[in-house]
Amino acid sequence: MNGKIVQGKYELFLQKYNEGVRKYIPIYREEYMSLVQWQIYRS
């Protein structure tokens, strides 16, 4: 298999992955903070 093709596919994958992470992180942070606050509130 050609190394350049593999590298290209990998870079494309990273690009899509980074876009997904950028969209997801704010949501995740909100969920995580509310979960932490809920646990503090419960204890």
N, C-alpha and C positions, 0 to 999 in steps of 0.2 A: 504494500500500500504506500502511496505517495505521502511523504511527510508533510508537504505543503498543504495538501487537501485536509489532512487531519488537523493541522494547526488552524486552518481557516474555519473548519467546523467548530473547533474548540473555542476560538475567539468569538464566533457567532453565539455559541452557547453561553459564554461568559457575559456577553453583552445583554442577552435576553435575561439571564439570571440576575444581573445587576439591576436591570429595570424592574424586575419583579420584586426584588428585595427593597428597592427604594420606595415602591408603592406600599409594600407590606409592613415595613418597620414602624411607621407612625401608628398604624392600627395595632400592631403587636405591643408597642410601648404603652398605649392607652389601656389595653386589656390587662397587661402585666401590672401596671400601677393600680388599677381598680381592684385587681385580685389581691395585691399586697395590702391595700387599704382595708379591704374586706376582712382579711385575716387579722390585721391589727385590731379592727373594730370588734371582731368575734372574741379575741382572747381576753 
